Amino acid sequence: MPQFLIRPVFPADHAAISDLLRSAYGLQMQRVYPEALVRQAVPILTRSAPTLLFGGRYYLAEVGEDVLGIAGWSDISPFGRTCPLGHAHLRHLAVAPDWQGRGIGRALLEHLKVTAGRAGVHRLHCLCPLNAVPFCTAGGFQSMGEVVLGLSPEVSLPAAQMCHELEQGIAPRPEVIEAGATL
């Protein structure tokens, strides 16, 4: 696994995050969905709410100035409702196309599990595009069934409803160091 840093997202990261989300989602989704649907869905799926993005629950992986990946979790569902106590949603997990397959997404997901677990989350939900189901399954998520996400009145995206029961008290993996952490 390459050496990289996982740190909280800051407002100055917004443009780099937007670019990464568009390129990663576009590339990955075109493997499963028709091109026209990808063109319509990606701008909607990559829109991030600043209140969530900069709320201390989004993290990015970086090497120097290069943003390699992003992932976040929220106790607000993608539909804008507050989750039940102990539940949260995985949000915007993406890795830059040139860095995919190198363990960055897995490291970000593990980091999210730790931070969410420390915050009292015991069940992590995910509305997962079909291209990401194998990744989420490998990360411990269970499929609850297929759903259709109404992204707009004109755009509907087949997806999977998934969830993961978090282990309580898990520690971060030693090769992942959060910015500001002391050794």
C-alpha positions in Angstrom: 0.0 0.0 0.0 1.4 3.5 -0.9 2.2 5.8 2.0 -0.5 8.5 2.3 -2.1 10.6 5.0 -5.8 10.5 6.0 -7.0 13.8 7.5 -10.2 15.7 8.0 -11.6 17.7 5.1 -11.2 21.5 5.2 -13.0 24.2 3.1 -9.9 24.8 1.0 -10.3 21.2 -0.3 -13.7 21.7 -1.9 -12.5 22.2 -5.5 -10.2 19.2 -5.4 -12.9 17.0 -3.8 -15.4 18.0 -6.5 -13.0 17.2 -9.3 -12.1 13.8 -7.7 -15.8 12.9 -7.2 -16.7 13.7 -10.8 -13.8 11.8 -12.3 -14.0 8.7 -10.0 -17.8 8.3 -10.1 -17.9 8.9 -13.9 -15.3 6.2 -14.6 -16.6 3.6 -12.2 -20.3 4.1 -13.0 -19.8 3.7 -16.8 -18.8 0.1 -16.2 -22.3 -0.7 -15.0 -24.7 2.0 -16.2 -25.6 3.4 -19.7 -23.5 6.4 -20.7 -26.6 8.7 -20.8 -27.6 7.8 -17.2 -24.0 8.4 -16.0 -24.0 11.8 -17.7 -27.2 12.7 -15.9 -26.5 11.1 -12.5 -22.9 12.1 -11.8 -23.5 15.9 -11.4 -26.3 15.1 -8.9 -24.4 12.4 -7.0 -21.3 14.5 -6.7 -23.0 17.5 -5.2 -21.9 17.7 -1.6 -23.5 19.7 1.1 -20.9 21.9 2.8 -22.6 21.5 6.2 -21.9 17.7 5.9 -18.6 18.0 4.0 -17.0 20.3 6.6 -18.7 18.8 9.7 -15.7 16.8 10.9 -16.9 13.5 9.5 -15.4 13.6 6.0 -11.8 12.6 5.5 -9.4 12.6 2.5 -6.4 10.6 1.7 -3.5 12.6 0.3 0.2 12.5 -0.7 1.7 15.9 -0.6 -0.8 18.2 -2.4 -2.5 15.3 -4.3 -5.9 14.3 -3.1 -6.2 10.5 -3.7 -9.6 9.8 -2.1 -12.4 11.0 0.0 -15.0 9.4 2.3 -17.5 10.6 4.8 -20.3 9.5 7.1 -23.3 11.4 8.4 -26.1 10.9 10.8 -28.3 12.7 8.2 -29.7 10.3 5.6 -29.3 11.2 1.9 -33.0 12.1 2.0 -32.3 14.8 4.7 -33.7 13.0 7.7 -31.9 12.5 11.0 -30.9 8.8 11.4 -32.0 6.9 14.5 -29.6 7.0 17.4 -26.6 4.7 16.7 -27.2 4.7 12.9 -25.3 6.7 10.2 -24.9 6.7 6.4 -21.7 6.2 4.4 -21.4 9.2 2.1 -19.2 10.0 -1.0 -16.5 7.3 -0.9 -14.3 7.8 -4.0 -10.7 7.3 -5.1 -8.9 9.1 -7.9 -8.9 6.9 -11.0 -5.1 6.7 -11.1 -5.0 5.5 -7.5 -7.8 2.9 -7.6 -6.9 -0.6 -6.6 -4.1 0.4 -4.2 -5.9 0.1 -0.9 -6.9 3.7 -0.5 -10.6 3.1 -0.5 -10.3 0.3 1.9 -8.2 2.4 4.3 -10.7 5.3 4.1 -13.6 2.9 4.8 -11.7 1.4 7.8 -11.0 4.9 9.1 -14.7 5.8 8.8 -15.7 2.7 10.7 -13.4 3.6 13.5 -14.5 7.3 13.7 -18.2 6.4 13.4 -17.8 3.7 16.0 -16.1 6.1 18.4 -19.0 8.5 17.9 -21.5 5.8 19.0 -22.5 4.5 15.6 -23.2 0.8 15.6 -24.9 0.5 12.2 -23.6 2.1 9.0 -26.0 2.3 6.1 -25.2 2.9 2.4 -27.2 3.6 -0.7 -24.7 2.0 -3.1 -24.5 2.4 -6.8 -24.3 -1.0 -8.4 -20.7 -0.6 -9.5 -19.6 -0.2 -5.8 -21.5 -3.3 -4.4 -18.4 -5.6 -4.6 -16.3 -3.0 -2.8 -18.9 -2.5 -0.1 -19.4 -6.2 0.3 -15.7 -6.8 0.7 -15.7 -4.0 3.3 -18.3 -5.9 5.4 -21.6 -4.5 4.2 -24.6 -6.7 3.7 -27.1 -6.2 0.9 -30.6 -5.4 2.0 -31.9 -5.4 -1.5 -32.0 -3.3 -4.6 -33.7 0.1 -4.7 -34.2 2.8 -7.3 -32.9 6.2 -6.2 -34.9 9.1 -7.5 -32.1 11.6 -8.0 -34.4 14.1 -9.8 -37.8 13.9 -11.4 -36.0 12.9 -14.6 -33.2 10.7 -13.3 -33.5 7.3 -11.5 -30.6 5.2 -10.6 -30.7 1.5 -9.7 -28.7 0.9 -6.5 -28.4 -1.4 -3.5 -29.4 -0.7 0.1 -26.6 -2.0 2.3 -25.7 -2.0 5.9 -22.8 -2.9 8.2 -22.8 -3.6 11.9 -19.8 -1.9 13.4 -17.5 -3.5 15.9 -17.4 -1.3 19.0 -14.0 -0.2 20.3 -12.0 -1.0 17.1 -8.7 0.6 16.7 -7.3 2.2 13.5 -5.0 0.1 11.4 -1.3 1.0 12.1 -0.5 2.0 8.5 -3.2 4.7 8.5 -2.3 7.8 10.4 -4.7 10.6 10.9 -3.4 14.1 10.5 -2.6 15.6 13.9 -2.2 12.2 15.5 0.8 11.6 17.7 2.8 8.4 17.5 
